[in-house]
Amino acid sequence: MPKAASKIFAGARIRDLRLKKAMTQADLARGLGISGSYLNQIENEQRPLPGPLMLKLCNLFGVPAGYFGDSDELHRIQALREIMGDPLFRNAGMNPADIQASATRAPVLTDRFITLYRAWRAGVEREIPEDAGMAEASEPGRISGGAGLEAPEGAGPAPYDAVGDWVQAARNYFHDIDRAAEEFYETERLGEGLLSERLMKYLSDRHGIRVVTDHDLDRDGLAWRFDRRGRRLIMADGVPSESMIFRVAQVIGQLDFSRVLDRPVRSSGLPSGDARSIARVGMTNYFAGALLLPYERFRQAARELRHDLDQLQRRFGVSFEQVCHRLSTLQRPGAEGLPFYFIKTDIAGNILKSYSATRFSHARFGGLCPRWNVFRCFASPLQLQVQLSRATDGSLYLNVARTVGHAATSYFDRPRQVAVVLGCSAAHAQDIVYSAGLDADDERMVVPIGPGCRACTRTDCRHRAVPPAGMAIDTGSEERGVAPYRTLERRPGQEIL
């Protein structure tokens, strides 16, 4: 049975275009020949954008149909750009127009190709000798006994990548788990009194499990240990209270809701083994977040406080990161929160977590865009960094970033330096406290960012580290810009990057 076409929710982009033209909802509704209430539902992501109406919008605002494309298409395009940057495809000759056409006209075939490439790449990396360089492994024919796209036996997607793709496909929302956590919160009346005390009392009364501290646990590099036989949840000394209560919530999920947590994993289609084990950990974490920040209570509080992260953190007694992560999961049908993306990175630019309910996406391989405010955080720990940024597709985002993690516990402690960034379409700026004082109409306030250098189509960026994939390179010009080369669309027979 053929897969039904995915619905396109483009409310934020429609609102952005309308505001740029200084049009009211009533003005636009009249121009489209629809009711104001119907347009309001579309702009608030409550109704999908029908094809005929999309064509009217394209004609009215002078934008291509791809402007309203869904996030899946953008992710395909970006993945293809990165893949074409592999030396394996140096003569493939796919320019940006070819990549766009592949993702738009043959999405199923494109998805299969991306899956095949990633499986091959994972196999290559498993076979790289410790003293071999990555450039060597990228060349065709370097795999044992094979050439071209022949994958080693047993090759498959990396477990973390497979789980990440699965979570992204679910928009980081798992209804049954969310409902179970919310019902448990209300049934046990966890909102009455100090949440940490009530959860530890429940764990003790229901399961006979005590929460204790071990001053030597961190010497083994451990934050906690669950001693089932001794009926103890052992926490390392110095673990923040927010982390401790999160672990208590995880244990409750494991003990009382194991079937609920396992259900989405069993139906995920993920391969058995590491991928499913990682997914089960993810569902346990999801339950804990949903229990500490019950859906409707948290969604209402977020709207009331205009998504002020510090106030939400204090109201619910959780960490800054937990608040940001939870905001990215509020996608319950009919009761959606604002569509946020959430990314956690370390100081070297490695992606530790990444979820998006928006069109925004980042490079899967390679570093993030250095112009992003998340990297400024490390120069000013624990201080909020607010930024208006424009993606390569023209979308305008409001981003908030900050370092997270614990402070050093001794002179010899070397805590991990990480930061999180939470972003949303600037069309929702009126609902976000961090828009105060920002002028989205002043382009001097807007920072152009990209998904990563190889997948980025900007050619005038002085921060570019490597040329964009799929473009021809010209170093023979008498002109010199911010980079020591110019990039052009490839002509037949022309060498590409």
Secondary structure, 3 states (H helix, E strand, C coil): CCCCCCCCCCHHHHHHHHHHCCCCHHHHHHHHCCCHHHHHHHHCCCCCCCHHHHHHHHHHHCCCHHHHCCHHHHHHHHHHHHHCCCHHHCCCCCCHHHHHHHHHHCHHHHHHHHHHHHHHHHHHHHHCCCCCCHHHHCCCCCCCCCCCCCCCCCCCCCHHHHHHHHHHHCCCCCHHHHHHHHHHHHHCCCCCCCHHHHHHHHHHHHHCCEEEEECCHHHHCCCEEEECCCCEEEEECCCCHHHHHHHHHHHHHHHHCHHHHHHHHHCCCCCCCHHHHHHHHHHHHHHHHHHHCCHHHHHHHHHHCCCCHHHHHHHHCCCHHHHHHHHCCCCCCCCCCCCEEEEEEECCCCEEEEEECCCCCCCCCCCCCCCCHHHCHHHCCCCCEEEEEECCCCCEEEEEEEEECCCCCCCCCCCCCEEEEEEEEHHHHHHCHHHCCCCCCCHHHEEECCCCHHHCCCCCCCCCCCCCCCCEEECCCCCCCCCCCEEECCCCCCCEC
